[in-house]
Amino acid sequence: MEGMSTKGQIIKGKPVADKISEELIKEVDLLVKEGINPKLTIVRVGARSDDLSYERGALKRCQNIGITTEVLELAEDITQEEYIDVLKRVNDDKNVNGILCFRPLPKHLNEEVIKYVIAPEKDVDCFSPINSAKVMEGDKSGFPPCTPTAVVEILKHYNVDLKGSKVTVLGRSMVVGKPVSMLLLSEHATVTICHSKTKNLSGVAAEADVLIAAIGRAKMVDESFVKDGAVVIDVGINVDEEGNLCGDVDTNAVLDKVSMITPVPAGVGSVTTSILAKHVVKACKLQNNK
């Protein structure tokens, strides 16, 4: 109606996560009735606070769904050979369906070598180059990274039509930017990837129907980056000057322009653990020919 301010809708992750979890509870129930117990093993080096925070959420989510979990906490000074031995042991353990290796690993462990060790069929967060290749190819049998998958699930849940839409991704990391671009391409979006060297960054972003912010810079995205009615997904997790958790988007600055935006916290992050659980169940089914 005229004269009314149309603030954007804040789209939370919880309803998306809950819906995924409800479906998984049913699937796990059926597997358990057949004597199959899906299991996730988390491999963690040391005790970084963000690893521990994600781990708590992942364990809680999996336990609620009925997935068995174990955590292998390894010493900060573990050698590369020892780490690889642990990974091979978990690869060979028939009771383990999914493996999550917390990254980044400490500097003395070479991820470029280790990523080739993890069994691709158990690699539920896309550490293995085999799964990265499957994301590139649009091969649904692989396991894309959980956070980019959560982004796509949120867009689908809130009925954002991606087909033919202009989507701009801010960030080109292998963690979010590149894989989310490939997943969106598979949904037939027209994808532009921007980064620190992009000329006229805000101008390019402002042409997008859907804007995905994954640059890791607190509140960098203001109203100049956003066109009227755009959908904004904020993947950033940063701390602002006051010490509060915030995203890459200055939500208050853009709220009057956007049609929808995810909050930080309670946005993408809250869906990521349910995607992890979904991948464990998928891995379990594939391994048991279900």
C-alpha angles and dihedrals in degrees: 000000000000118000093023117115110233107213117191120260115252104225112205126207098224098081089050093048092045092052092050091047093051091055092046093051088059093047094048090047090057092047093049090051086059091050094257116131115191111222134193123198118198116204111202130175113208122332112286110176095233091050090051092047093051090043092055091052093046094049092048092048094048094046091051089053095045100253115144113233138194131180122211106200109195128196117264090239097050112143122240091247091052092048091050090049090054091049093049090050091053090044089057096044105105091201093061116082101170134033125196115190112194112232150234090052119210113282095256091061112078109223090188088067099033096052089067091057101060113094105251092217090059097038099109097173102044103257094140119082087226090067092043088055091049089053089053091048095046088239105163093200091076132078115249117200112283099236097053089045089052089054092055092045091053092051091049094045091055091046097245106168107228099176107112092350121140106244122184120197117200106207135037104212122137087235097062119337102060099036094045088051091054093047090051090048088055087055088056096251120148101241130203118187117206130188143166092294095050112121116233091005097180091047092053091046092049091063092062127108087199123028121196113194115201106145103112097234117126115248092337093141109079133166092287089069096053132073121212111279096012122149112233125200112192112203095167122112110192140143118242127215091275091054094252124138111256140161135237089269127075092227097190091051094053102033094096092053105042127078092210137003135177116233127229114250108026095033130084094350092061091057096046096077092051089053089051089053090047090054092050090053091046091050091048092052093047091049090050095043092244 
